[in-house]
Amino acid sequence: MKRSRSVLSPRFKKQATAPTAAAVSVSLMLSGCSPAPKQETAQVYKTAEECILVNPDQEQLCRDVFGEAMALAEETAPRFNSLADCELEFGADQCMGGGEFAGSLADGDQYAESSGGGGWFMPMMYGYMMGSMLSGSSRKYRSAPLYSSKNARSPMYGKLVTGAGDTVGRANDRVVRTSPNNFTPKKATTVTQRGGFGKIARVKSTQARSSTKSSSRGWGG
Amino acid sequence: MRRELISPRAHWQSQAESYGFNFHTMYGEPYWDESRYYAFTLEQIERDLEDPTTELNQMCLEVVDKVMASEELLTRFAIPREHWEMIARSWRLRDPSLYARMDLAYDGNGPAKMLENNADTPTSLYESAFFQWLWLEDRLKDGTLAPGSDQYNSIQDKLIERFAELKKSWPPVPLHFACCQDTDEDRGTVQYLQDCAEEAGFDACFTFIEEIGLTPQGGFVDGQDRPIHAAFKLYPWEFMLREEFGQHLNKSQTRWLEPSWKSVLSNKALLPMLWKLFPNHPNLLPAYFADELHLAGESKLVEKPIYSREGANVRILEGGQAVADSDGPYGEEGIIYQAFHPLARFGEDYALIGSWLVGDEAAGISVREDSSLITQDLSRFVPHIILP
């Protein structure tokens, strides 16, 4: 017997649409590594004022939750060693200094590359999501800062992403369904660099396109 | 071995799309071509393709062993010196491999001749392992093929078994799958392998090669900052070793599929080494390093860069003059020469056999047709059967 016994499995059935790079990264980011845990609904606001407009009787709560999200953002936003790296990920003018670099971006200073580790760059909070849960007889509110990228080449472009990089929705969503884990603050990770693999492929594919009838951009053989 | 012309199945395109086979047509040209199929006898499959593939693989592993022990050979194979230690360690520990495809010239008569070994990043896997099998099932059902027609193809079963073995021998880490952005074919191949890994019980995630990040501690992370403990990458070792992150490969704890010792196998310097270790082996063609051209008695030779993909930068030389060539971006790391051996010709087309290995086991074949003597990425994939 020379052939496979059981080739067919439902796993191999696919959506009929072609996986463009963007579609693939969206669906995979939404699905993550493992089956999604239980989902809950959360409201998305950009500012405390937006929250108050929707909930006029909850002004104080709106302000508290916004303040909490801002404080969490300071602690948990993704950190970059250079402004350029941050802007590559989140788009021009979407980033600011943190730690030693906090607040000094406005005067247009040129930053040296971080050396001591006391300063970093991080994306500005795009908005925050506010969820609630019943705790005993009272309702408890909690929030998590959200980010979005303005750089069309970023996998986060047009999406709402948590500080830990989990996609929770699209940039203009007002309500999202998300895993409760996404409200658990995760310590900021500093990503030193990205794009350290893939450059030779880009150079070779440019050369190949300019010199031949072949337009392969795959790297298999 | 013969070729039969038939009418394609009416629904093949919609079937392809429902299974995510999105690259059945590439660059405006058909790639999957079921207007024909190749038919082999069982004897041809077993005696001429399966057994020689197993043996050739063992011979290739002997070359790896020789190269690892020799600084001179590592230099000839253009392996960057700063990575010798890592690659030698990967070989010493026999880091497990996943799969490979040997390209063979074979026309049904006489021994198959190995043209090269795509041991690092072989594609056309999905079509070979999965889609040509669906074709066989359909064509048996609709009566186009005689009952009892078979196919030399246990690739998928073996891949899933192989992933299950890896899962048992590794700590319980998720397995990442990675390829470059903007290539449907590579993305499809990697998705297929991910599906197979998940069938075997792996927790799997995807990341693009370009999104891989490096933490200050020197560990690789994916596009979402998840640590990459183990990864299948459809990206050539010869690129990774020379790129910015290459210097961090040695210290990072990532387990790679294929392992780094495959950089010695998917390297055309393998071909002259095989000929030195196994001269006149029936499944080998004479091959020479560039500085040994004076040893070549053959009047017709093929010049190949030691690193090249999809038939790029290959020249066919007759009496020292190029009679056919293909352009491309490769060649700077050196070239080798291999005796010319004609591909099997059927009608106006040339057929090339891809013989698959999963781990060290021969697992099946694919047939690709091209109207040119140099099989490139525009060649067409044609299904095959074993005659009842």
Interface residues (C-beta under 8 A of the other chain):
Chain A: M1 K2 R3 S4 R5 S6 V7 L8 S9 R11 F12 K13 K14 Q15 A16 A18 P19 A21 V24 S25 L28 M29 G32 C33 S34 P78 P155 A164 G165 D166 T189 T190 V191 T192 Q193 R194 G195 G196 F197 G198 K199 I200 A201 V203 K204 Q207 A208 S211 T212 K213 S214 S215 S216 R217 G218 W219 G220 G221
Chain B: E17 S18 Y19 G20 N22 Y27 L42 I45 R101 N118 D120 T121 P122 T123 S124 A129 F130 W133 L134 L136 D150 Q151 Y152 N153 S154 I155 Q156 D157 P174 C179 C180 Q181 D182 T183 D184 E185 D186 R187 G188 T189 Q191 Y192 D195 E198 E199 D203 A204 C205 F206 F208 I209 E210 E211 I212 G213 L214 T215 P216 V221 G223 Q224 D225 R226 L234 Y235 P236 F239 M240 R242 E243 E244 F245 H248 S266 R309 E310 A312 S326 D327 G328 P329 Y330 G364 Q376 D377 L378 I386
